[in-house]
Amino acid sequence: MAARAGLLLVLAACLAAPAPLAAEIALRLPANAESTAVRVDPLASYALPVSAWRSGELRLLALEGRLSQAAWRLRDSPESSLQILQGLRAQILAAGYQVLFECETDGCGGFDFRFAMKLLPEPEMHVDLGDFRYLAAVHGDGPGAEHLALVVSRSTASGFVHLTQVYPATGAADAPGGTEPMTAPVEVGPLALLEGVEAPTAEVAALAARLETSGSAALDDLAFETGSAVLSPGGYPSLAVLAAYLAANPSRRVALVGHTDAVGGLDANIALSRKRAEAVRVRLIEAHGVNPAQISAEGAGWLAPRASNLTAAGRALNRRVEVVLTST
């Protein structure tokens, strides 16, 4: 029977029969690609999206086997997300895979589809909600089938690639505990999601007082790449504090509002500020476990300065993300 919780499981792959461990596909990436993370589970379950998100439903292929996930960043890449995908798709097809499903951004289902995908967390894998592509493929059939999911995205300056592979495994005891298909991978475990930042009780109380008296607070420790919506790697105390506040107050709702300086046109700055706010929202959800229903993301561009844009110092103050309490 199909299970509904915003998702619809329509197919199950049973991998109980013994099968030899398959060799993982080794994608050839551009020279500027750098490995950001690798994670391997000898035996795991994985729900592979094989349709777009429509009317609250998503078709998932339920798989069990050896799960490996890897992510790369393509710094200063001139290629579009489609160009990056095309080269990788050609390699996947050449390896004998058949495409099960393929989509692009809004055609996938936008935000809902993106968060239905189980990916390595930010900052190891960044997905720009305005520009991402997805491909699911299978090699073989029956209990010995091998599956993969490829996600390609890009920001203003960089491209991002994420590869998930699920292979039949004889059991956790017989499967290797890890692989190193790329140079110097970073092993990502479940505890890495909290980024090692704890929120002091006093700071959580201070944020609560500020939000519930003045209605907003600036997250001044955030750092973005210049002209980009990519939130730089690292643990940000302000996010740990905000996450703790929301966890302690599950009925509260907040909006993250991005702001820019006055350099450039209004439409472009509103778009950039909204993307930055969305990047913060994604980080809170993926790295701090915040309930997505508690946070939204908006962009104000340069419409709400807190300092003069006539000076460099003032413009720096105006480039920020604020949290606004929207509960009534």
FIDRENRO-518861 format. One line per field, with one value per residue: chain; x, y, z of N, C-alpha, C, O in turn. Coordinates in steps of 0.001 Angstrom, whole numbers, plus 500000, padded with zeros to 6 digits. Layout:
BEGIN
cadena	c(A  ...)
npx	c(X  ...)
npy	c(Y  ...)
npz	c(Z  ...)
capx	c(X  ...)
capy	c(Y  ...)
capz	c(Z  ...)
cpx	c(X  ...)
cpy	c(Y  ...)
cpz	c(Z  ...)
opx	c(X  ...)
opy	c(Y  ...)
opz	c(Z  ...)
***
This chain:
BEGIN
cadena	c(A  A  A  A  A  A  A  A  A  A  A  A  A  A  A  A  A  A  A  A  A  A  A  A  A  A  A  A  A  A  A  A  A  A  A  A  A  A  A  A  A  A  A  A  A  A  A  A  A  A  A  A  A  A  A  A  A  A  A  A  A  A  A  A  A  A  A  A  A  A  A  A  A  A  A  A  A  A  A  A  A  A  A  A  A  A  A  A  A  A  A  A  A  A  A  A  A  A  A  A  A  A  A  A  A  A  A  A  A  A  A  A  A  A  A  A  A  A  A  A  A  A  A  A  A  A  A  A  A  A  A  A  A  A  A  A  A  A  A  A  A  A  A  A  A  A  A  A  A  A  A  A  A  A  A  A  A  A  A  A  A  A  A  A  A  A  A  A  A  A  A  A  A  A  A  A  A  A  A  A  A  A  A  A  A  A  A  A  A  A  A  A  A  A  A  A  A  A  A  A  A  A  A  A  A  A  A  A  A  A  A  A  A  A  A  A  A  A  A  A  A  A  A  A  A  A  A  A  A  A  A  A  A  A  A  A  A  A  A  A  A  A  A  A  A  A  A  A  A  A  A  A  A  A  A  A  A  A  A  A  A  A  A  A  A  A  A  A  A  A  A  A  A  A  A  A  A  A  A  A  A  A  A  A  A  A  A  A  A  A  A  A  A  A  A  A  A  A  A  A  A  A  A  A  A  A  A  A  A  A  A  A  A  A  A  A  A  A  A  A  A  A  A  A  A  A  A  A)
npx	c(500856  500497  502380  501628  503009  503355  504933  505077  505451  505992  507216  509220  512463  513766  516545  517432  518529  521716  524391  527126  529378  529197  531326  531964  530834  533144  533267  534490  535539  535720  538953  539035  537537  536937  537037  534627  533324  532827  530799  530137  527999  527915  525602  522447  519286  517600  515729  514917  514195  511939  510257  508681  507885  504577  501545  501884  502907  505358  507034  508884  511647  512241  515155  517693  520961  524491  525450  526762  527914  528976  530483  531309  532965  533057  535085  534946  533754  532966  530918  527462  524791  523496  525432  527410  525992  525484  527981  528506  526256  526628  528798  527632  525657  527346  528476  526582  524178  520639  518447  516136  514630  514560  515072  514612  515082  512303  510738  511246  509981  510841  511489  510285  510928  513710  514257  513302  515216  517876  520734  524298  525107  524947  528012  529115  527706  526144  523018  521557  518490  517390  518595  519117  519722  518577  519128  518158  519176  519520  521273  521154  518821  516311  517245  519986  520323  521794  521752  521707  521878  522153  522996  523200  524234  524527  526118  526640  529410  530433  530233  528370  528384  526762  526807  524991  525100  523712  524241  523817  524364  526018  525786  526361  528600  530279  530830  532942  534145  534490  535445  537791  537352  538198  540624  541804  539248  536569  535284  531953  529872  526875  526911  528230  526480  525704  527783  529521  528935  527688  524871  524928  522947  522338  522656  520662  518431  518761  518396  515739  514478  515043  513792  511133  510516  511500  511125  512902  516225  519643  521749  524753  527184  527375  528830  529261  530275  531730  529395  527800  525392  526218  526696  529436  531660  531702  531103  528476  527812  525465  523510  523347  522307  519829  518641  518428  516634  514313  513872  513228  510910  508549  506179  506693  507237  509452  510888  513539  515315  516926  519335  520863  523582  523424  524455  524004  521031  517598  515919  517757  519188  517218  516670  519184  519406  517270  518067  520305  519122  517651  519733  520694  518469  518407  520808  520168  518159  519414  521901  521363  519007  516508  512989  511472  509003  508990  510478  510863  511993  512968  513563  514843  516448  517999  516222  515850  517931  520396  522346  524244  524654  526697  529257  531949  531986  529360  527968  528854  527641  525022  524794  523437  521726  518667  516689  513251  510555  507555  505318  502075)
npy	c(498816  502199  504765  507858  510905  513351  512125  509453  506144  503931  501748  498934  497678  494577  493279  490895  488528  487006  488787  489754  492343  495338  497239  500627  503375  505497  508742  511094  514195  517799  519506  521435  520481  519777  517460  517382  515843  512461  509693  506484  503771  500505  498901  499986  501767  503459  506024  506565  509239  509142  510634  513815  516216  516509  517948  517376  514807  512276  509972  507290  505090  502390  501327  498957  498324  498632  501847  504703  508044  511021  514243  517140  520244  522714  525103  528488  527847  528013  526738  526000  524605  522714  522146  520966  518737  517384  516325  514493  512867  511604  509936  508239  506933  505687  503815  501907  502405  503070  505788  506610  508756  512278  515726  519324  521962  523849  522084  519741  520101  522025  523542  521582  519126  519290  519041  516554  514927  512993  514161  514786  517107  520781  522551  520858  519900  522037  523217  525226  526691  527882  526834  523832  520410  517065  513556  510207  506827  503397  500286  497229  494674  493362  491649  492219  494768  498000  501275  504829  508321  511538  514838  518113  521424  525028  528024  531580  531665  529049  525506  522564  519153  516107  512726  509833  506414  503179  499892  496319  494355  491796  491863  493659  492703  491639  493682  496353  498884  501476  503767  505374  507072  509502  512158  512846  512702  513957  512511  512212  512113  511329  513013  515233  517040  519031  520781  521224  523369  524736  526174  528659  528913  531470  533110  532174  532923  535690  536187  535355  537287  539593  539092  538850  541270  543445  542329  541548  540427  540784  538549  538660  537335  535861  534780  535368  534355  536780  538611  536393  533805  531790  530404  530684  528018  526643  526901  528753  530713  532269  530908  528488  529423  530486  528146  526676  528285  528033  525297  525132  526528  525481  526421  528867  530993  532104  534485  534573  537238  538589  541169  543773  545931  549145  548872  548287  547135  547142  544829  542760  542778  542157  539542  538345  538791  537282  534715  534439  534466  532125  530292  530392  529412  526782  525850  525924  523987  521644  521406  521957  520814  522140  522547  522677  523939  526019  528140  530646  532209  535364  538263  541557  543214  546362  547888  548346  549772  549874  551589  554273  554126  555453  555082  552662  551218  551549  550277  547666  547062  547018  544749  541876  539240  539007  537822  537565  537680  536131  535110  535534)
npz	c(500000  499210  500833  502290  502990  502032  500236  497863  497854  495347  494362  495070  495547  495875  497370  498399  497440  497032  495558  493494  494506  492802  490607  491200  489244  487693  487349  485012  485719  485146  485098  487077  489155  492537  495159  497704  499586  500696  501288  502549  502989  503985  503969  503335  503246  500597  499071  495884  493819  491099  489596  488953  491537  492255  493134  495847  495810  495160  493186  494328  494249  496133  497537  498520  499659  498983  499676  498255  498343  496825  496459  494551  493881  491391  490891  489762  487329  483892  482658  482070  484096  482530  480571  482157  483057  480640  479804  481870  481768  479299  479905  481774  480259  478428  480077  480200  481496  481841  481472  483928  484816  484324  485029  485388  487589  488113  486682  487986  490339  491982  495117  496831  495605  495679  498453  498914  497957  499160  500074  500495  503066  503110  503782  501929  499697  497575  496536  494274  494373  492190  489976  489140  488166  487578  487442  487174  487008  485796  485847  484421  485631  487908  491000  490897  489917  489397  490655  490178  491084  489859  490573  489501  489929  490003  491133  491098  490583  490722  489966  490964  491841  492534  493295  493744  494452  494369  495112  494762  497674  499543  502197  505250  506584  504681  502941  501811  504066  503249  500626  498411  495955  495021  495316  498547  500143  502217  505001  505752  508438  510348  512657  511797  510847  512604  512690  514775  516432  519317  520928  523273  526221  527227  524993  523317  524798  524682  521941  521697  523291  521808  519316  520122  521142  519518  517050  515005  514007  513139  511380  511762  511451  509174  506073  502668  499371  497209  495381  495162  495962  497538  500631  502649  503716  507068  510646  511963  514659  515007  513560  514912  517315  516476  515486  517857  519249  517651  517882  520564  520578  518985  517851  516811  513977  511477  509176  506919  505748  503064  502407  500446  499310  497600  495075  491731  489904  491107  490745  490229  492613  494483  493706  494216  496989  497930  497189  498812  501332  501093  500912  503513  504828  503834  504947  507677  507775  506772  508134  510779  511464  511515  511481  508366  508015  509769  508835  506356  503282  502059  499946  500070  498642  498085  499546  502264  503921  506575  506984  505449  501912  500766  501599  501858  504230  505114  503051  503437  505893  505079  503538  504328  506192  507757  510508  510880  513016  512393  513545  515001)
capx	c(500000  501312  502436  501578  503392  503938  505677  504338  506320  505228  507967  510226  513449  514197  517915  517765  519331  523132  524870  528478  529471  529532  532328  531304  531172  534113  533020  535591  535077  536675  540188  538850  536669  537574  536191  534258  532886  532486  530194  529820  527322  527956  524248  521541  518084  517614  514536  515376  513107  511810  509221  508644  506969  503333  500384  502259  503304  506610  507277  510196  512055  512833  516313  518556  522242  525649  525158  527898  527585  530160  530180  532411  532741  533785  535301  535129  533365  532207  529871  526129  524428  523187  526683  528042  525206  525619  529201  528391  525227  527239  529610  526718  525073  528412  528729  525502  522998  519460  517848  514787  513940  515446  514296  515366  514560  510856  510173  511389  509107  511449  511897  509819  511730  515085  514381  512990  516466  518750  522069  525258  524632  525740  528440  529746  526955  525236  522028  520892  517093  517015  519338  519635  519262  518569  519043  518174  519463  519650  522092  520694  517474  516169  517978  521346  520341  522568  521055  522429  521202  523113  522473  524125  523730  525591  525900  527185  530806  530872  529329  528327  527981  526517  526526  524562  525083  523216  524621  523473  525420  525736  525558  527297  529828  531133  531054  533990  533638  534670  536231  538397  537383  538751  541739  541557  537848  536180  534259  530854  529042  525652  527134  528799  525418  525570  528921  530328  528623  526631  524279  524831  521590  522173  522507  519326  517494  518911  517744  514303  514029  515118  512753  509786  510283  511694  510604  513902  517623  520573  522697  525895  528413  527316  529769  528960  531239  531415  528446  527262  524450  526780  527106  530772  531724  532041  530026  528071  527110  524119  522584  523150  521421  518499  518111  518048  515418  513182  513612  512593  509624  508077  505033  507166  507585  510313  511296  514897  515205  518221  519484  522074  523885  522695  525183  523243  519596  516773  515454  518879  519534  516167  516890  520372  519134  516377  518873  521141  518245  517323  520931  520708  517375  518859  521819  519476  517430  520291  522997  520920  517783  515341  511756  511280  507756  509176  511294  510714  513088  512535  514629  514442  517387  518527  515093  515809  519306  520563  523439  524363  525353  527712  530587  532191  531584  527906  527508  529124  526599  523742  524794  523163  520485  518001  515593  512083  509514  506293  504197  501213)
capy	c(500000  503420  505572  509277  511932  514215  511289  508259  505043  503150  500618  498468  496788  493612  492878  489852  487489  487341  489318  490274  493793  495930  498300  501918  504150  506559  509839  512007  515562  518811  519633  522336  519850  519377  516631  518024  514852  511091  508922  505134  502897  499155  498411  501074  501967  504750  506283  507227  509909  508775  511472  515169  516447  517081  517885  516770  513417  512007  508542  506908  503703  502000  500484  498540  497844  499449  503233  505632  509398  511864  515594  517925  521647  523170  526527  529379  527098  528796  525905  526026  523322  521790  521711  520022  517502  516681  515536  513391  511957  510804  508894  507292  506124  504858  502734  500934  502772  503597  506876  506376  510040  513438  516960  520562  522975  523893  520862  518693  520393  523100  523383  520321  518037  519378  518553  515130  514241  512794  514503  515246  518423  521991  523156  519887  519939  523180  523180  526505  526378  528464  526229  522491  519360  515761  512397  508896  505826  502030  499375  495874  494561  492356  491869  492686  496083  499067  502543  506050  509616  512610  516189  519164  522768  526014  529357  532581  531422  527656  524410  521569  517840  515124  511406  508777  505107  502090  498623  495156  493956  490514  492118  494624  492074  491326  494850  497247  499937  502807  503845  506670  507232  510804  512562  513477  512939  514251  511565  512927  511253  511993  514062  516418  517941  520158  521651  521424  524639  524660  527472  528950  529216  532919  533718  531812  533780  537050  536235  535280  538595  540580  538796  539002  542673  544323  541647  541083  540441  540551  537436  539408  536561  535087  535217  534869  534687  538063  538559  535046  533393  530626  530660  530116  526922  526979  526929  530117  530720  532847  529884  527542  530073  530549  526777  526310  529039  527437  523979  525340  527202  524896  527140  530127  531016  533243  534689  535049  538298  539017  542585  544083  547362  549782  548715  547475  547347  546619  543465  541835  542716  541410  538123  537901  538759  536147  533497  534348  534062  530717  529518  530311  528504  525423  525477  525663  522726  520498  521301  522149  520063  522994  522177  523583  524697  527166  529206  530994  533058  536481  539184  542967  544009  547512  548721  548579  549932  550260  552560  554969  553421  556350  554663  551217  550662  551502  549226  546381  546863  546769  543386  541062  538465  539193  536922  538330  536859  536331  534586  536571)
capz	c(500000  499139  502058  501977  503952  501031  499309  497492  497487  494394  493853  496018  494949  496876  497079  499358  496808  496994  494282  493639  494654  491515  490608  491092  488066  487980  486434  484707  485897  484672  485875  488223  490136  493787  496002  498961  500564  500297  502370  502123  503941  503419  503749  503701  502435  499906  498263  494657  493090  489688  488989  489499  492661  491755  494034  497113  495659  494454  493031  494829  494109  497413  497271  499615  499166  499340  499291  498266  497894  496660  495989  494017  493559  490219  491130  488605  486135  482919  482076  482668  484705  481438  479963  483086  483042  479364  479793  482816  481252  478232  480539  482411  479189  477867  481026  480079  482277  481169  482246  484440  484951  484250  485127  485612  488510  488306  486118  489001  491472  492746  496509  497409  495047  496158  499820  498936  497652  500311  499603  501480  503499  502937  502527  501043  498442  497486  495463  494042  494088  490910  488871  489387  487257  488228  486552  487816  485991  486270  485044  484678  486185  488937  492257  490660  489277  490024  490455  490538  490968  489615  490744  489061  490195  489963  491670  490187  490228  490816  489680  492026  491347  493582  492737  494656  493817  495205  494509  495560  498597  500184  503622  505787  507037  503547  502101  502287  504935  502684  499412  498148  494512  494668  496154  499850  500461  503592  505425  506384  509263  510802  513639  511166  510440  513523  512443  515971  517088  520302  521220  524705  526661  527374  523664  522835  525523  524166  520634  521937  523778  520714  518330  520660  521502  518354  515867  514035  514432  512037  511530  511244  511266  507935  505028  501335  498335  496584  494275  495076  496989  498225  502007  502814  504683  508445  511619  512297  515949  514922  513075  516008  518276  515882  515447  519225  519579  516944  518472  521864  520353  517715  517282  516231  512560  511147  507783  506682  504741  502566  502069  499698  499184  496491  493820  490787  489784  492187  490489  490401  494028  495179  493398  494941  498430  498205  497096  500014  502432  500871  501257  504975  505186  503535  505933  508936  507651  506543  509087  512160  511699  511743  510776  507225  508132  510663  508235  504945  502801  501239  499582  500030  497862  498824  499963  503716  504426  507969  506968  504168  500845  500203  502041  501813  505514  505139  502132  504078  506895  504417  502983  505498  506278  509040  510847  511265  513643  511667  514336  515561)
cpx	c(500891  501244  502496  501998  504054  504681  504853  505322  505518  505951  508984  511157  513974  515574  518353  518664  520787  523528  526260  528464  529945  530603  531625  531758  532107  533932  534286  535048  536118  537858  540009  537940  537467  536584  535895  533822  532641  531873  529795  529155  527300  526580  523269  520309  518150  516365  514938  514207  513106  510629  509375  507697  505730  502224  500702  502706  504580  506788  508716  510433  512795  513929  517011  519847  523374  525426  526435  527439  528858  529744  531456  531983  533626  533954  535517  534795  532573  531012  528547  525845  524106  524460  527414  527320  525429  526851  529124  527344  525804  528079  528732  526085  526110  528741  527595  524265  521875  518819  516418  513967  514969  514595  515207  514543  513040  510171  510289  510363  509724  511860  511520  510636  513138  515228  513861  514233  517328  520195  523004  524912  525496  526822  529070  529049  525975  524301  521360  519460  516600  517700  519904  519007  519457  518432  519101  518353  519647  520519  521669  519281  517454  516995  519384  521438  521130  521894  521963  521523  522279  522411  523558  523472  524867  525127  526468  528570  531193  529786  529417  527769  527838  526126  526172  524523  524611  523463  524146  524648  525027  525445  526633  528618  530789  531502  532172  533399  533812  535507  536811  538499  537974  539865  541256  540089  537656  535076  533184  530003  527841  525893  527715  527739  525303  526772  529714  530051  527467  526139  524192  523409  521343  521952  521156  518281  517556  518239  516234  513762  514012  514006  511367  509499  510409  511303  511628  515288  518490  521497  524031  527167  528427  528264  529405  530116  530781  530493  527735  526260  524960  527253  528429  530764  532064  530835  529729  527287  525686  523096  522315  522175  519991  517858  517650  516767  514189  512846  512881  511206  509019  506881  505448  507507  508418  510533  512741  514830  516611  518201  520804  522417  523199  523448  524391  521759  518806  516375  516559  519245  518467  516354  518079  520090  518214  517156  519770  520319  517881  518510  521041  519621  517784  519876  521156  518758  518392  521340  522553  519587  516548  514155  511520  510033  507908  509890  510977  511860  512541  513739  514120  515367  517960  517439  515065  517220  519313  521734  523471  525112  526443  529131  530711  531746  530067  527362  527734  528066  525260  523655  524648  521940  519929  516954  514454  511039  508183  505094  503388  500467)
cpy	c(501232  504179  507020  510074  512987  513412  510049  507198  504118  501891  500202  497511  495861  493101  491756  488787  487905  487812  489858  491788  494401  496987  499633  502648  505292  507668  510672  513424  516538  518964  520510  521752  519452  518570  517366  517019  513511  510406  507560  504385  501498  498567  499465  501050  503343  504857  507142  507905  509523  509493  512872  515207  517137  516874  517134  515329  513296  510505  508244  505427  503317  500970  500092  498012  498714  500859  504064  506973  510226  513209  516287  519377  522033  524676  527278  528670  527978  528036  526063  524671  522286  521269  520705  518678  516707  515792  514327  512379  511046  509665  507812  506372  505190  503675  501709  501215  503249  504652  506512  507662  511160  514702  518137  521516  522896  522656  519683  518858  521388  522706  522012  519139  518072  518773  517132  514310  514151  512965  514751  516692  519576  522022  522168  519823  521091  522990  524541  526214  526980  527817  524881  521498  518002  514662  511139  507849  504460  501237  497955  495857  493471  492667  492423  494065  497092  500392  503714  507263  510686  513954  517176  520511  523755  527319  530339  532207  529955  526683  523385  520272  516891  513803  510439  507471  504057  500782  497474  494764  492642  490687  493013  493977  491833  492536  495699  498378  501318  502759  505225  506873  508551  511135  513243  513751  513291  513287  512315  511938  512011  513129  515314  517439  519161  521082  521970  522717  524447  526068  527684  529372  530711  533586  533382  532694  535214  537194  536204  536639  539620  540351  539128  540405  543597  543658  541138  541135  540130  539392  537911  538596  535752  535661  534543  535194  535969  537875  537230  534792  532180  531033  529952  529011  527426  526940  528359  530097  531260  531817  528837  528115  530113  529168  526335  527022  528397  526060  524099  525959  526714  525595  528455  529937  532258  533308  535160  536038  538754  540486  542788  545562  547890  549718  547796  547745  546663  545169  542449  541689  541999  539915  537574  537795  537605  534825  533333  533921  532585  529828  529351  529348  527047  524956  525140  524311  521542  520321  521400  521474  520882  522501  523156  524451  525945  528341  529384  531920  534119  537363  540603  543815  545142  548429  549037  548707  550251  551236  553209  554107  554270  555936  553149  550550  550540  550406  547842  546061  546496  545376  542396  540172  538664  538130  537777  537388  537166  535777  535744  536042)
cpz	c(500000  500439  501681  503192  503105  499996  499021  497062  496569  493961  494882  495311  496031  496479  498021  498748  496756  495603  494494  493726  493343  491675  490401  489840  488462  486945  486230  484764  485368  485615  487116  489297  491371  494613  497305  500013  499910  501510  501820  503265  503332  503137  504243  502808  501800  499036  497068  493946  491610  489039  489543  490694  492110  492775  495312  497023  494829  494380  493427  494598  495386  497166  498560  499020  499662  498786  499358  497716  497853  496094  495540  493840  492385  490341  489815  487297  485169  482361  482819  483308  483633  480792  480859  483039  481762  479330  480707  482361  480173  478818  481167  481367  478584  478777  481047  480905  481368  482061  482633  484471  484911  484306  485429  486481  488678  487746  487059  490119  492425  494148  497061  496904  495609  497559  499990  498603  498904  499851  500775  501824  503011  504022  501561  499687  498487  496305  495382  493611  492782  489729  489302  488416  487924  487191  487407  486738  486628  485305  485406  485211  487246  490177  492070  490040  490099  489676  490803  490376  490849  489777  490350  489344  490008  490586  490672  489695  490140  490393  490804  491462  492526  492925  493856  493884  494822  494463  495375  496444  499243  501655  504143  506160  505901  502728  502677  503102  504369  501439  499286  496640  494079  495630  497420  500132  501929  503966  506199  507149  509764  511787  513025  510812  511346  513502  513703  516711  518055  520641  522725  525071  526751  526025  523055  523502  525012  522810  520800  522379  522660  519699  518856  521189  520286  517039  514880  514654  513225  512366  510957  511030  509977  506892  503712  500396  497639  495386  494132  496189  497756  499618  502238  503869  506083  509346  512036  513609  515862  514449  514138  517041  517737  515845  516839  519648  518917  517495  519809  521741  519036  517092  516610  514753  512285  509645  507772  505535  504344  502187  501331  499842  497927  495167  492901  490849  490888  491949  490725  491863  494857  494944  494179  496440  498797  498156  498319  501223  502306  501207  502771  505450  504967  504574  507280  508907  507615  507634  510537  512456  511984  510911  509619  507329  508993  510004  506754  504562  501858  500904  499466  499172  498689  499372  501456  504275  505917  508115  505594  503164  500200  500592  501961  503106  505606  504237  502735  505139  506261  503801  504142  505273  507675  509247  511410  511845  512974  512424  514907  516778)
opx	c(501901  500195  503314  501428  505152  505040  504027  505963  504484  505375  509573  510715  514568  515754  519523  519481  521073  523049  526559  527635  530994  530767  530778  532915  531873  534386  535045  534200  537272  537780  540738  537599  538542  535423  536802  533931  532293  532377  529186  529675  526723  526409  523258  520290  518688  515990  515263  513294  514143  510070  510120  506827  505825  501990  499889  502872  504842  506705  509651  509521  513858  513670  516934  519831  523231  525237  527101  526677  529705  528773  532537  530803  534815  533074  536169  535466  531607  530180  528519  526576  524408  524562  527967  527950  525550  526785  529620  527519  525502  528072  529047  525992  525806  529229  527637  523387  522115  518664  515600  512768  516092  513522  516399  513409  512541  509143  509522  509941  509226  512497  512345  510995  513700  516202  513959  514298  517486  520802  522559  524465  526624  526556  529519  529704  525080  524736  520675  519241  515517  517434  521038  517906  520373  517721  519977  517756  519896  520507  521808  518610  518436  517400  519927  522529  521136  521508  522872  520540  523211  521355  524695  522298  526026  523947  526749  528884  532213  528594  530417  526802  528689  525219  526944  523977  525047  522976  524071  525800  523844  524921  527706  529662  532001  532401  532338  532266  533316  536223  536381  539600  538239  540032  540394  539707  538487  534035  533479  529461  527787  525161  527703  528063  524851  526788  530510  530859  526379  526912  523457  522754  520262  521157  520566  517350  516528  517585  515521  512719  513085  513351  510522  508388  509537  511163  511277  515509  518122  521971  524383  528138  529389  528478  529260  530840  529582  530776  527130  526269  524217  528110  528526  529966  532641  529693  530636  526202  524795  521945  521192  521328  519046  516671  516606  515918  513149  511674  512029  510418  508982  506595  504644  507992  508125  510384  513115  514337  517380  517191  521762  521654  522469  523107  524132  521278  519286  516482  516336  519579  518789  516216  518008  520489  518364  516934  519971  520767  517812  518328  521437  519840  517536  519824  521545  518754  518210  521638  523280  519089  515620  514324  511381  509998  507055  509904  510842  512615  511748  514804  513088  515114  518360  517689  514319  517664  518362  522071  522797  526084  527045  530099  529709  531195  529549  526423  526906  527645  524468  522555  525614  521215  520646  516394  514663  510682  507727  503959  503933  499688)
opy	c(501292  504241  507408  509943  513458  513958  509640  507329  503585  501051  501070  496637  496322  492558  491684  488196  489065  487288  490374  492444  494013  497562  499754  502552  505972  507546  510916  513809  516162  518597  520354  522446  518862  518957  517908  517293  513427  510531  507474  504359  501314  497819  499801  500405  504283  503906  508318  507209  509571  509016  513089  514350  518232  515753  516351  514676  514094  509824  508866  504612  503863  499882  500800  497329  499444  501042  504118  507036  510136  513305  516050  519686  521716  525439  526787  528867  528623  528618  526237  523706  521105  520079  519717  517622  515483  514647  513253  511174  509853  508554  506624  505163  504041  502648  500751  500359  503762  504441  506155  507657  511016  514756  517978  521840  521972  522223  518725  517891  521594  521672  521351  518252  517039  518072  516560  513125  515137  512040  514907  517435  519379  521541  522565  519707  521125  522646  524961  525560  526634  528190  524801  521716  517811  514807  511004  507954  504351  501482  497530  496889  492758  493810  493037  494498  497047  500607  503591  507235  510728  514182  517084  520716  523366  527669  529979  532405  529642  526984  523333  520282  516866  513765  510246  507417  504042  500575  497615  494831  492389  489779  493120  494623  491821  492453  495764  498791  502275  501782  506152  506853  508736  510466  514120  514903  512957  513252  512978  511006  513232  514118  516368  518587  520217  522077  522909  523127  524038  527026  526963  530097  531183  534520  534205  533162  535884  538202  536944  537086  540424  541299  539631  540697  544432  544336  540364  541786  539310  539267  537601  539115  535033  536872  533323  536170  536211  537079  536959  535464  531596  531905  528741  529049  528500  526945  529095  529519  530773  531844  528348  527399  529808  529025  525698  526438  528241  525688  523275  525922  527469  525383  529081  528886  533337  532313  536049  535704  539239  540999  542052  546341  547153  550442  546646  548476  545724  544351  541408  540592  541311  539114  536480  536824  537010  533932  532219  533112  531875  528729  528290  528562  526189  523814  524176  523583  520559  519190  520976  521553  520391  522088  524355  525562  526831  529438  528416  532367  533817  537225  540845  545005  544946  549605  549923  547840  550824  551655  552747  553437  553863  556390  552434  549449  549546  549696  546946  544911  545755  544875  542111  540330  538507  537596  538603  536395  538310  535958  536793  536772)
opz	c(500700  501080  500847  504275  503402  498953  499837  496019  496971  493270  495526  494566  497006  495389  498397  499454  496460  494598  495571  493094  492828  492751  489517  489430  489461  485807  487168  483958  485161  486787  488096  490255  491262  494749  497937  501208  498732  502626  500754  504381  502261  502175  505427  501760  502386  498351  497228  493501  490949  488051  490499  490845  491557  493226  495802  498054  493929  495402  492923  494739  495680  496653  499565  497996  500644  497583  500391  496751  498741  495343  496080  493674  492375  489942  488893  486284  485578  481665  484037  483084  483806  480496  480374  482989  481806  478885  480364  482545  480136  478288  481100  481580  478261  478306  481819  481011  480275  483264  481785  484191  485395  483705  485689  486127  489320  488267  486953  490752  493532  494355  497692  497678  495971  497832  501076  498930  499623  499311  501912  500950  502558  505123  500486  498651  499332  495206  496315  492592  492310  488587  489774  487910  488724  486196  488261  485667  487828  484099  486552  485247  487454  490386  492988  489670  491330  488527  491624  489635  491652  489188  490813  489036  489871  490575  489528  488522  489526  490450  491520  490700  493415  492094  494795  492782  495973  493352  496596  496014  499471  502301  503549  506068  506115  501892  503895  502856  504963  501219  499973  496089  492891  496649  497369  500340  502774  503310  507193  506554  509620  511767  513661  510509  510903  514227  513697  517544  517648  520636  523400  524324  526395  525914  522355  522846  524917  522546  520123  521902  522562  519268  518116  521630  520046  516022  513990  515675  512384  513495  509819  510480  509711  506831  503640  500592  497499  494490  493095  497220  498545  499760  502042  504805  506249  508887  512422  513664  516558  514883  514263  517574  518464  516138  516979  520322  519556  517571  520142  522686  518064  515914  515919  514335  512799  508936  508536  504458  505174  501707  501566  500414  497263  494230  493254  491715  491523  492863  491342  492311  495826  495869  494738  497083  499864  498974  498804  502036  503309  501731  503255  506372  505814  505032  507940  509900  508334  508020  511436  513579  512627  509764  509861  506800  508957  510564  506005  505426  500966  501506  498841  498984  499836  499635  501874  505028  506449  509222  504673  503512  499206  499982  501992  503085  506115  504597  502566  505265  506842  503565  504849  504292  508664  508289  512299  511211  512978  511986  515251  517391)
***
